[in-house]
Amino acid sequence: MRPILLALAATLALSLPAKADNVTVAVTAIVEHPALDAARKGVLDVLTAAGYKEGENLKFVFESAQGNPATAAQIARQFAGDEPNVIVPISTPSAQAVVSATRDIPVVFTAVSDPLGAQLVKNMDKPGGNVTGLSDMSPVAEHLALIKEILPDVKTIGYLYNSGEANSVSLLAVLKAEAEKAGLKVVESAATKSAEVQGAARALVGRADAIYIPTDNTIISALEGAVAVAEESKLPLFTADTDSVSRGSIAALGFNYYDVGKQTGEIVVRVLKGENPGDIAVKTAAGSDLVVNKAAAQKMGVTLPQSVLSRATKVIE
């Protein structure tokens, strides 16, 4: 009987899922706002589903830089000293700080529009070293097409951004190229910190037919200031971030950042299971939601066409 029992035990052991090892995953973001928070939750939920449970075999650490690049660098150095199993920087400034702070600890970045332009990796397919991640490059041509569909007479797009954020500078170049193809002009207004956002939005009044805000963490963290100017001036405001629509943007075509976080979490799990991040290709986020806000449109003097409403993923009344 003993050999049979041993054989049964061996068979049962093979059929059971392997228990995840104790690990530490350190996460940082340049600032806290709904999109980045949703990405962080997506990462954690995938880790949980893979058997890494917070408080049991997972230590999940989070630090926000509160919009300050110097704080982002300090957090990155702290994480490098703590030597977690993986560091997950959310946003371009945080990713740049972390990649500068360590060449040994695996880094899986997310919510970075242009990893090459931000000098996080030299090759998207074969990043090499200790770094890989997920890009959320916006479908800018589709954004402009949506704005033109909602505002057929639009001629000039006001670009509200942080000129110190590499992500937004890269997107500006893309926007200008796509705007030229679409017969549109781009005017810029920069805010380097959240306290300047409302003033930068006001600087676009009379110069632009619509405001377009990219996935810029500084601007989105203080979005309400820009929305107040847009409502007061009847200047239609659009965002690349779908989570910003419920906060007063007319519409956005983009990623669900919880899904972005889940896609990032899948890469983190691969690294925790032993894959070298440098051998994992940098992926571009999948999925695209169209979210519209009828109340915001009305406040800015815009009537949303039925063609847009009928294909929207979500309509906020």
C-alpha positions in Angstrom: 0.0 0.0 0.0 2.8 2.4 0.8 4.2 2.7 -2.8 0.6 3.3 -4.0 0.0 6.0 -1.5 3.3 7.7 -2.4 2.4 7.5 -6.1 -1.0 9.0 -5.4 0.6 11.8 -3.4 3.1 12.5 -6.2 0.3 12.7 -8.7 -1.8 15.0 -6.6 1.2 17.3 -6.0 1.8 17.6 -9.7 -1.9 18.5 -10.3 -1.8 21.3 -7.8 -0.7 24.8 -8.9 2.7 25.8 -7.7 2.7 28.1 -4.7 4.1 31.5 -5.6 7.3 32.5 -3.8 7.4 35.5 -1.4 8.2 38.6 -3.4 8.3 42.4 -3.2 6.9 44.6 -6.0 7.6 48.3 -5.6 5.4 50.7 -7.6 5.8 54.4 -8.1 4.0 57.1 -10.0 4.8 60.7 -10.7 1.4 61.7 -9.3 -1.9 60.2 -8.2 -4.9 60.6 -10.6 -7.6 58.2 -11.7 -5.9 56.7 -14.7 -2.6 56.0 -13.0 -4.4 54.7 -9.9 -6.4 52.3 -12.2 -3.2 51.1 -13.8 -1.7 50.3 -10.3 -4.9 48.4 -9.4 -4.7 46.4 -12.6 -1.1 45.3 -11.8 -2.1 44.3 -8.3 -5.1 42.3 -9.4 -3.1 40.3 -12.0 -0.5 39.5 -9.3 -3.2 38.3 -7.0 -4.7 36.1 -9.7 -1.3 34.6 -10.3 -1.0 33.6 -6.7 0.9 36.6 -5.3 -1.4 37.8 -2.5 -0.7 41.0 -0.6 -0.1 40.3 3.1 0.7 36.6 2.5 3.5 36.1 0.0 3.5 39.6 -1.7 4.7 42.9 -0.3 3.2 45.6 -2.6 4.8 49.0 -2.0 3.6 52.2 -3.5 5.1 55.7 -3.5 3.8 58.8 -5.3 6.2 61.6 -6.3 3.4 64.1 -5.9 4.3 65.7 -9.2 7.8 66.5 -8.3 10.7 65.0 -10.5 13.2 65.4 -7.6 10.9 63.3 -5.4 10.6 60.8 -8.2 14.4 60.5 -8.3 14.5 60.1 -4.5 11.9 57.4 -4.6 13.8 55.6 -7.3 17.0 55.6 -5.3 15.2 54.4 -2.2 13.7 51.5 -4.2 17.0 50.6 -5.7 18.5 50.4 -2.2 15.6 48.3 -1.0 16.2 45.7 -3.8 12.6 44.5 -4.5 12.1 41.7 -7.0 10.6 44.1 -9.5 10.1 47.9 -9.7 7.0 49.1 -11.7 7.2 52.9 -12.5 4.0 54.3 -13.8 4.4 57.4 -16.1 7.4 58.6 -18.1 9.1 60.8 -15.4 9.0 58.0 -12.8 10.2 55.4 -15.4 13.2 57.7 -16.3 14.0 58.1 -12.6 13.9 54.4 -11.9 15.9 53.4 -15.0 18.6 55.9 -14.0 18.7 54.5 -10.5 19.3 50.8 -11.2 20.9 48.5 -13.8 20.3 45.3 -11.8 16.8 45.2 -10.5 14.1 44.2 -13.1 12.0 47.3 -14.2 8.6 47.0 -15.9 7.4 50.5 -16.8 3.9 51.4 -17.8 1.8 54.4 -19.1 4.9 55.6 -21.1 4.0 56.9 -24.5 7.4 56.9 -26.1 9.9 54.6 -24.4 12.5 55.2 -27.2 12.2 59.0 -27.0 12.3 58.8 -23.2 15.6 56.8 -23.6 14.2 53.9 -21.4 15.1 51.3 -24.0 17.1 51.3 -27.3 15.0 48.7 -29.0 11.3 47.9 -28.5 11.6 44.3 -29.7 14.8 43.5 -27.8 15.1 46.1 -25.0 18.1 44.4 -23.3 19.4 45.0 -19.9 17.0 45.1 -16.9 14.1 47.0 -18.5 10.9 46.3 -20.4 7.3 47.5 -20.1 4.1 48.8 -21.8 3.7 51.8 -24.0 0.4 53.8 -24.1 1.1 55.8 -27.2 -2.1 57.6 -28.0 -3.9 57.2 -31.4 -3.5 60.9 -32.2 -4.8 60.7 -35.7 -8.0 59.2 -34.4 -8.3 61.8 -31.7 -8.1 64.6 -34.3 -10.7 62.8 -36.5 -13.0 62.6 -33.4 -12.6 66.3 -32.7 -13.4 67.2 -36.3 -16.4 64.9 -36.3 -17.7 66.7 -33.2 -16.6 70.2 -34.3 -16.7 70.3 -38.1 -15.6 73.9 -38.3 -12.5 73.5 -36.1 -9.3 75.0 -37.5 -6.9 75.4 -34.5 -6.2 72.9 -31.7 -4.8 74.2 -28.4 -2.3 71.8 -26.9 -2.1 72.1 -23.1 0.9 70.2 -21.7 3.9 70.1 -19.4 6.9 71.0 -21.6 9.1 69.2 -19.0 7.5 65.9 -19.5 9.2 63.9 -22.3 6.0 62.0 -23.0 4.1 65.2 -23.8 6.9 66.6 -25.9 6.9 63.4 -28.0 3.2 63.6 -28.4 3.4 67.2 -29.5 5.6 66.2 -32.5 3.1 63.5 -33.4 0.2 65.9 -33.0 1.8 68.5 -35.3 2.5 66.0 -38.0 -1.1 64.5 -37.9 -2.7 68.0 -37.6 -0.9 69.1 -40.8 -2.4 66.0 -42.6 -5.8 66.9 -41.3 -5.5 70.6 -42.3 -5.4 71.8 -38.7 -3.1 74.2 -36.9 -1.7 73.6 -33.4 -1.0 76.3 -30.8 0.8 75.3 -27.5 0.4 76.4 -23.9 2.6 74.9 -21.3 2.3 74.4 -17.5 5.3 72.9 -15.7 3.3 72.3 -12.4 -0.3 71.8 -11.5 -0.7 75.3 -10.1 -0.1 76.7 -13.6 -2.7 74.6 -15.4 -5.6 77.0 -15.1 -3.5 79.9 -16.3 -2.1 77.9 -19.2 -5.6 76.9 -20.3 -6.7 80.6 -20.1 -3.8 81.5 -22.4 -5.5 79.4 -25.2 -8.8 81.4 -25.1 -9.1 83.3 -28.3 -6.2 81.4 -29.9 -7.8 78.0 -30.3 -11.1 76.5 -31.4 -10.6 73.5 -29.0 -8.3 72.4 -26.2 -6.6 69.0 -26.5 -4.9 67.5 -23.4 -2.6 64.5 -23.9 -1.9 61.8 -21.4 0.1 64.4 -19.4 0.2 63.7 -15.7 0.7 67.3 -14.6 -2.2 68.6 -16.6 -4.5 65.7 -15.7 -3.8 66.0 -12.0 -5.2 69.5 -12.1 -7.8 69.0 -14.9 -10.6 70.8 -13.1 -8.8 74.1 -13.5 -8.7 73.7 -17.2 -12.3 72.5 -17.3 -13.4 75.6 -15.5 -11.8 77.8 -18.1 -13.3 75.7 -20.9 -16.8 76.0 -19.5 -16.5 79.7 -18.8 -15.1 80.5 -22.3 -17.2 77.9 -24.2 -14.0 76.4 -25.4 -14.5 72.7 -26.1 -12.0 70.6 -24.2 -10.9 67.0 -25.2 -8.6 64.6 -23.5 -6.6 61.5 -24.5 -7.3 60.0 -21.1 -10.8 58.3 -20.9 -10.8 58.6 -17.1 -10.8 62.4 -17.5 -14.1 62.5 -19.3 -16.1 62.0 -16.0 -14.2 65.0 -14.6 -15.4 67.4 -17.3 -13.8 66.6 -20.7 -16.2 66.4 -23.6 -14.8 63.1 -25.0 -11.8 60.9 -25.1 -10.8 58.0 -27.3 -8.2 55.9 -25.5 -7.2 53.1 -23.2 -8.9 51.8 -20.2 -6.0 52.2 -17.7 -7.2 49.4 -15.5 -6.7 47.1 -18.6 -3.3 48.8 -19.2 -2.4 47.8 -15.6 -3.5 44.3 -16.2 -1.4 44.0 -19.3 1.5 45.4 -17.4 0.9 42.9 -14.5 1.1 40.0 -17.0 4.7 41.1 -17.8 5.5 41.5 -14.1 4.4 37.9 -13.5 6.6 36.7 -16.3 9.6 38.4 -14.7 8.8 37.1 -11.3 8.7 33.6 -12.8 12.2 34.0 -14.0 12.2 35.7 -17.5 14.8 38.3 -18.1 13.1 41.7 -18.7 15.6 42.6 -21.4 14.4 39.6 -23.4 10.7 40.6 -23.3 9.6 43.0 -26.1 8.1 46.3 -25.0 4.4 46.0 -25.8 1.9 48.7 -26.9 -1.3 48.7 -24.8 -4.3 47.1 -26.5 -7.9 48.3 -26.5 -9.6 51.6 -27.2 -12.7 53.0 -25.5 -14.7 56.0 -26.6 -16.2 57.9 -23.6 -18.3 61.0 -24.0 -19.8 63.5 -21.5 -23.1 65.1 -22.7 -23.3 67.4 -19.7 -19.7 68.7 -20.3 -20.5 69.2 -24.0 -23.5 71.3 -23.1 -21.6 73.5 -20.7 -19.1 74.2 -23.5 -21.8 74.9 -26.1 -21.3 71.7 -28.0 -24.0 69.3 -29.3 -22.6 65.8 -29.7 -23.6 64.2 -33.0 -25.6 61.0 -33.0 -22.8 59.3 -34.9 -20.5 59.7 -31.9 -23.1 58.9 -29.3 -24.1 55.7 -31.1 -20.6 54.1 -31.1 -19.5 55.4 -27.6 -18.4 52.8 -25.2 -19.7 54.9 -22.4 -22.0 58.0 -22.3 -22.0 60.2 -19.3 -25.2 62.1 -19.0 
